[in-house]
Amino acid sequence: MFRSFRRIGVLGVTAVAAGAFSAVAAVPASAADGFEFTVYAKEIPTGQGDDDATGPPPELGTSFAFADDLFKSKGGEKVGRDGVACTVVRTGNPNDIMCVGTFVLNGGPGGQLTGQTLLSVDPASEEQAAFDIAVTGGTGDFKDARGTIRSTPDGDYSRLEFHITR
């Protein structure tokens, strides 16, 4: 169960572009407005209980962190990385997990994007449903960024659809 908490925290928030990000070049929503692109996130194994699905449920205040490599397609070219920190802020049904993360993207548009989400988790569910991450800022090509990132489980990856405005 704890592993599912870690996987859903991919911001991903967290945490961080293949659909419209075909050559690590985002398709502008309009030249001045922002970017629309997709990446695939795959968690980096930590070797610290990544497969403890049978462990006890997290308690209020439990914190964890994880990192992903970001690819323009599943198993394709690496285009960045992310780092996410999450804390359980409500237990029961649902469990709420607050996650904050940073996405570092290379090439195409380049820079960092920050995001956060309050993720509601049904403890009886085997897989996390898709969820949205609020973009709270950025650097480089993403300076003054706002928008959302839609995170959807996709096998061993999470599909992250970025909808960025400036």
JOWO-V997068 format. One record per pair of residues at least 24 apart in sequence whose ideal C-beta (glycine too) atoms are under 7 Angstrom apart, sorted by the first residue. I is the first residue (numbers start at 1). J is the second residue. D is the distance in whole Angstrom. If there is no record, write none. Layout:
BEGIN
i,j,d
I,J,D
I,J,D
END
This chain:
BEGIN
i,j,d
1,53,6
1,55,7
1,57,6
2,52,5
2,55,5
2,58,6
3,50,6
3,51,6
3,52,6
3,53,5
4,53,7
4,128,6
5,58,6
5,97,6
5,121,7
6,64,6
6,66,5
7,43,7
7,128,7
8,119,6
8,121,6
8,128,4
9,66,7
9,84,5
9,86,4
9,97,6
9,99,5
9,119,7
10,41,5
10,43,7
10,68,6
10,84,7
10,151,6
10,158,4
11,82,6
11,84,5
11,99,6
11,101,3
11,115,5
11,117,7
11,133,5
11,151,7
12,41,7
12,82,6
12,84,5
12,99,7
12,101,5
12,115,6
12,133,6
12,149,7
12,151,6
12,160,7
13,84,6
13,99,4
13,100,6
13,101,4
13,115,4
13,116,5
13,117,5
13,133,4
14,82,7
14,84,4
14,99,5
14,101,4
14,115,6
14,117,7
14,133,6
15,41,7
15,68,7
15,82,5
15,84,4
15,99,7
15,101,4
15,103,7
15,115,7
15,133,7
16,41,6
16,68,7
16,70,5
16,80,6
16,82,4
16,103,3
16,113,7
16,160,5
17,70,7
17,72,7
17,79,6
17,105,6
17,160,7
17,162,6
18,72,5
18,73,4
18,76,7
19,161,7
21,72,6
21,108,7
23,108,7
24,72,6
24,79,5
24,107,4
24,108,4
25,108,4
26,108,6
26,109,5
33,165,6
33,166,7
34,147,6
34,164,4
34,165,4
34,166,5
35,109,6
35,162,7
35,164,5
36,162,7
36,163,6
37,162,5
38,159,6
38,160,7
38,161,5
39,70,5
39,71,6
39,72,6
39,79,6
39,160,5
40,71,5
40,73,6
40,74,5
40,154,7
40,157,4
40,159,6
41,68,4
41,70,6
41,82,7
41,157,6
41,158,5
41,160,6
42,68,6
42,69,6
42,71,7
42,156,6
42,157,5
43,68,5
44,68,6
44,69,6
57,123,6
58,88,5
59,88,7
59,91,7
60,88,6
60,91,5
61,87,7
61,88,6
62,88,5
63,87,5
70,103,7
74,157,6
79,105,6
79,106,6
79,107,6
80,104,5
80,105,4
80,106,5
93,122,7
93,123,6
94,120,4
94,121,6
94,122,6
95,121,4
95,123,6
96,120,6
97,121,6
109,141,4
109,142,7
110,140,5
110,141,6
111,138,6
111,139,5
111,140,2
111,141,5
111,142,4
112,138,6
112,139,5
112,140,7
112,142,7
113,138,5
113,142,5
113,145,6
114,138,7
115,149,6
127,153,6
128,153,6
135,164,6
END
